[in-house]
Amino acid sequence: MKNLVKQIEESFGAFAEDANAQIEKGNKAAGTRARKASVEIEKMLKEFRKKSLDAATKK
């Protein structure tokens, strides 16, 4: 689960950078990358939730 959290952190960093580039500079390509990253982050967060619930019920 540590690897998953690390992946989420890295993806969110890339998302934030691209989202800011779109907002501040009007960079359309960065907006596309930010939207793609948001979908990937959503999938990873769902996986985290699943693993977290599994770990909580095992104790």
C-alpha atoms as an extended CHARMM CRD file, in Angstrom:
* protein
*
        59  EXT
         1         1  MET       CA              0.0000000000        0.0000000000        0.0000000000  PROA      1               0.0000000000
         2         2  LYS       CA              3.0110000000        2.2880000000        0.5070000000  PROA      2               0.0000000000
         3         3  ASN       CA              3.7770000000        2.1090000000       -3.2050000000  PROA      3               0.0000000000
         4         4  LEU       CA              0.2180000000        3.0740000000       -4.0460000000  PROA      4               0.0000000000
         5         5  VAL       CA              0.3700000000        6.1150000000       -1.7600000000  PROA      5               0.0000000000
         6         6  LYS       CA              3.6660000000        7.1410000000       -3.3450000000  PROA      6               0.0000000000
         7         7  GLN       CA              2.1390000000        6.8220000000       -6.8340000000  PROA      7               0.0000000000
         8         8  ILE       CA             -0.8310000000        8.9510000000       -5.7710000000  PROA      8               0.0000000000
         9         9  GLU       CA              1.5000000000       11.6330000000       -4.4060000000  PROA      9               0.0000000000
        10        10  GLU       CA              3.5670000000       11.6930000000       -7.6100000000  PROA      10              0.0000000000
        11        11  SER       CA              0.5080000000       11.8010000000       -9.8350000000  PROA      11              0.0000000000
        12        12  PHE       CA             -1.0400000000       14.5830000000       -7.7790000000  PROA      12              0.0000000000
        13        13  GLY       CA              2.1610000000       16.6130000000       -8.0620000000  PROA      13              0.0000000000
        14        14  ALA       CA              2.0830000000       16.2690000000      -11.8440000000  PROA      14              0.0000000000
        15        15  PHE       CA             -1.6300000000       17.1250000000      -11.8700000000  PROA      15              0.0000000000
        16        16  ALA       CA             -1.1040000000       20.2650000000       -9.7890000000  PROA      16              0.0000000000
        17        17  GLU       CA              1.7490000000       21.4290000000      -12.0170000000  PROA      17              0.0000000000
        18        18  ASP       CA             -0.2540000000       20.9310000000      -15.2060000000  PROA      18              0.0000000000
        19        19  ALA       CA             -3.4230000000       22.4490000000      -13.7410000000  PROA      19              0.0000000000
        20        20  ASN       CA             -1.4980000000       25.5550000000      -12.6960000000  PROA      20              0.0000000000
        21        21  ALA       CA              0.0590000000       25.8400000000      -16.1500000000  PROA      21              0.0000000000
        22        22  GLN       CA             -3.4080000000       25.7960000000      -17.6750000000  PROA      22              0.0000000000
        23        23  ILE       CA             -4.8140000000       28.3060000000      -15.2070000000  PROA      23              0.0000000000
        24        24  GLU       CA             -1.9010000000       30.7390000000      -15.1600000000  PROA      24              0.0000000000
        25        25  LYS       CA             -0.5920000000       30.4750000000      -18.7080000000  PROA      25              0.0000000000
        26        26  GLY       CA             -3.6130000000       29.2140000000      -20.6350000000  PROA      26              0.0000000000
        27        27  ASN       CA             -1.6570000000       26.1340000000      -21.7230000000  PROA      27              0.0000000000
        28        28  LYS       CA             -4.2630000000       23.8730000000      -23.3610000000  PROA      28              0.0000000000
        29        29  ALA       CA             -1.9650000000       20.8440000000      -23.5430000000  PROA      29              0.0000000000
        30        30  ALA       CA             -1.3220000000       21.1130000000      -19.8100000000  PROA      30              0.0000000000
        31        31  GLY       CA             -5.0830000000       21.1110000000      -19.2680000000  PROA      31              0.0000000000
        32        32  THR       CA             -5.3700000000       17.8810000000      -21.2250000000  PROA      32              0.0000000000
        33        33  ARG       CA             -2.5930000000       16.3080000000      -19.1530000000  PROA      33              0.0000000000
        34        34  ALA       CA             -4.2390000000       17.5040000000      -15.9200000000  PROA      34              0.0000000000
        35        35  ARG       CA             -7.5770000000       15.9500000000      -16.8970000000  PROA      35              0.0000000000
        36        36  LYS       CA             -5.8670000000       12.6740000000      -17.7670000000  PROA      36              0.0000000000
        37        37  ALA       CA             -4.0110000000       12.7110000000      -14.4490000000  PROA      37              0.0000000000
        38        38  SER       CA             -7.2530000000       13.3660000000      -12.5600000000  PROA      38              0.0000000000
        39        39  VAL       CA             -8.7700000000       10.1960000000      -14.0220000000  PROA      39              0.0000000000
        40        40  GLU       CA             -5.6730000000        8.1830000000      -13.0760000000  PROA      40              0.0000000000
        41        41  ILE       CA             -5.6980000000        9.6370000000       -9.5610000000  PROA      41              0.0000000000
        42        42  GLU       CA             -9.3720000000        8.7560000000       -9.1900000000  PROA      42              0.0000000000
        43        43  LYS       CA             -8.6330000000        5.1150000000      -10.0750000000  PROA      43              0.0000000000
        44        44  MET       CA             -5.7170000000        4.9780000000       -7.6390000000  PROA      44              0.0000000000
        45        45  LEU       CA             -7.8090000000        6.5160000000       -4.8430000000  PROA      45              0.0000000000
        46        46  LYS       CA            -10.5020000000        3.8890000000       -5.3720000000  PROA      46              0.0000000000
        47        47  GLU       CA             -7.8420000000        1.1850000000       -5.1640000000  PROA      47              0.0000000000
        48        48  PHE       CA             -6.4620000000        2.7900000000       -1.9870000000  PROA      48              0.0000000000
        49        49  ARG       CA             -9.9330000000        2.8330000000       -0.4380000000  PROA      49              0.0000000000
        50        50  LYS       CA            -10.3890000000       -0.8500000000       -1.2490000000  PROA      50              0.0000000000
        51        51  LYS       CA             -7.0220000000       -1.8240000000        0.2230000000  PROA      51              0.0000000000
        52        52  SER       CA             -7.5500000000        0.3770000000        3.2510000000  PROA      52              0.0000000000
        53        53  LEU       CA            -10.9140000000       -1.2220000000        4.0160000000  PROA      53              0.0000000000
        54        54  ASP       CA             -9.4100000000       -4.6890000000        3.6070000000  PROA      54              0.0000000000
        55        55  ALA       CA             -6.6130000000       -3.8310000000        6.0120000000  PROA      55              0.0000000000
        56        56  ALA       CA             -9.0380000000       -2.3640000000        8.5440000000  PROA      56              0.0000000000
        57        57  THR       CA            -11.2940000000       -5.4330000000        8.5370000000  PROA      57              0.0000000000
        58        58  LYS       CA             -8.3950000000       -7.8580000000        9.0230000000  PROA      58              0.0000000000
        59        59  LYS       CA             -7.5150000000       -6.4310000000       12.4420000000  PROA      59              0.0000000000
